[in-house]
Amino acid sequence: MQDFNAIALAMLIYGAALVFATGFIWRVSHMQEKLGKLKIALKALLWLGDSHIFKKDKLLWAVRLLLRISVMLAGLRYLRYLLYPVPQFLIASDDVTLLALQLLPLLLLAEFSLRSLRDSGIALSGSLDMFFNLLLTALVVSGLCFHYLSGAELLEIKAYTLGLVFLRIEDLPAYPLFSLHVVLLSITLTAFAIVKFYISDRRKGGAA
Amino acid sequence: MTARGFNIVLLSLLSLWLLLAASGCDYEEKPVYEGDWVIKDACTPYMIDVPPFHTPISEWRVTHKRFLEDGLYTEKRCLICHEPDVACNRCHNYVGVKPVYPELQDPGYSPGFIRVWHSVAPEEY
């Protein structure tokens, strides 16, 4: 019988992944209803670029753009833990994605500082946005601590994560920082999906 | 997309994943360290003892990258003893790390064969 912790962590990840995937499809389906396919692509580009911030504070705009690109690249890096065989482009982009990961704490700090110190008159989503920044910071710091301090064997991590994809719960790697990192990831995915996909959609009248 | 369309997309994705997971296709067990034709706690299948700097081997598996990055060791020197497909690439391919490819033109490279011990390796290695 598998360790209780391994099963509990797996259930947490499955739950978070389901909430996130459902929220994403929900949001895209409602956007498509309102905007049509071409406009979705345009909106995604605008979101990536934060066009309304660009007009008011170019430095903050640049930092936010870099932050989002870094998050996406870092996410791309972790696909290797869920796939086998690992696609060549993931292996080839190793240096770039590692750099993005290392830049993340700096970018988060820069964004936090800019938003705290500068009065740009930009209406962002305020405390919720800050909450996500804090969650993301905790996630990144736990990940970096795990990477540099745990001395973890990647084989064990990969065996556990690949097992999750194939519904086989393998032994949980014996690294507390790994468990913490996964718990934080699950919380981030769930909170992001609920706030950004469901609540903001309802506020805008999309799903109501 | 209507609510019905949304449900169909979601259910299709979930079914596809469950089908993939249940079929177990491409599921790869992690490389293990005992038995025949698997990675052993030895330099190559032909070597019995683990060199002192490789011990404990569990630690070496984690730290070897740092040794290479810091220049304390070179890939060329590793390949004097190690055959990459036996000692390196099974794990590298599994976790998605850059595989090790020997430069076949290097003088004295003999894959899978212990040509010389590290201590008597040529200076340029």
Chai-1 contact restraints between the chains, C-beta under 6 A:
chainA,res_idxA,chainB,res_idxB,connection_type,confidence,min_distance_angstrom,max_distance_angstrom,comment,restraint_id
A,I25,B,V9,contact,1.0,0.0,6.0,A-B,restraint_1
A,I25,B,L10,contact,1.0,0.0,6.0,A-B,restraint_2
A,S29,B,M1,contact,1.0,0.0,6.0,A-B,restraint_3
A,S29,B,F6,contact,1.0,0.0,6.0,A-B,restraint_4
A,Q32,B,M1,contact,1.0,0.0,6.0,A-B,restraint_5
A,R80,B,G96,contact,1.0,0.0,6.0,A-B,restraint_6
A,Y84,B,D26,contact,1.0,0.0,6.0,A-B,restraint_7
A,Y84,B,E28,contact,1.0,0.0,6.0,A-B,restraint_8
A,V86,B,G96,contact,1.0,0.0,6.0,A-B,restraint_9
A,L90,B,G96,contact,1.0,0.0,6.0,A-B,restraint_10
A,I91,B,G96,contact,1.0,0.0,6.0,A-B,restraint_11
A,I91,B,K98,contact,1.0,0.0,6.0,A-B,restraint_12
A,G151,B,V62,contact,1.0,0.0,6.0,A-B,restraint_13
A,E153,B,V62,contact,1.0,0.0,6.0,A-B,restraint_14
A,L154,B,V95,contact,1.0,0.0,6.0,A-B,restraint_15
A,L155,B,K30,contact,1.0,0.0,6.0,A-B,restraint_16
A,L155,B,C91,contact,1.0,0.0,6.0,A-B,restraint_17
A,K158,B,V95,contact,1.0,0.0,6.0,A-B,restraint_18
A,A159,B,K30,contact,1.0,0.0,6.0,A-B,restraint_19
A,F166,B,A21,contact,1.0,0.0,6.0,A-B,restraint_20
A,F166,B,Y27,contact,1.0,0.0,6.0,A-B,restraint_21
A,L167,B,A21,contact,1.0,0.0,6.0,A-B,restraint_22
